[in-house]
Amino acid sequence: MYKILIIEDDQIIAKALKNHLDKWELETQIVEDFHHILDQFVGVFQVLCICEN
């Protein structure tokens, strides 16, 4: 199963994206602590990281 880390400060957008990806049976995780993003990224192997520019 693919694992996707969503880095988005707008929780409405992050949750909408997560809900959409979950329909495709993808394992998604939303970053909630922006001071420890790297720990969360390294802690779980990620295939795709989605972040806001």
DARA-V371399 format. One record per pair of residues at least 6 apart in sequence whose C-alpha atoms are under 8 Angstrom apart, sorted by the first residue. I is the first residue (numbers start at 0). J is the second residue. Records with the same first field share a line. If there is no record, write none. Layout:
BEGIN
I: J, J
END
This chain:
BEGIN
0: 24, 25, 26
1: 25, 26, 45, 46
2: 25, 26, 27, 28, 44, 45, 46, 47
3: 25, 26, 27, 28, 45, 46, 47, 48, 49
4: 27, 28, 29, 30, 40, 45, 47, 48, 49
5: 13, 17, 27, 28, 29, 30, 48, 49, 50
6: 13, 29, 30, 48, 49, 50, 51
7: 13, 29, 30, 49, 50, 51
13: 29
14: 29
17: 27, 28, 29
20: 26, 27
21: 27
30: 36, 39
END
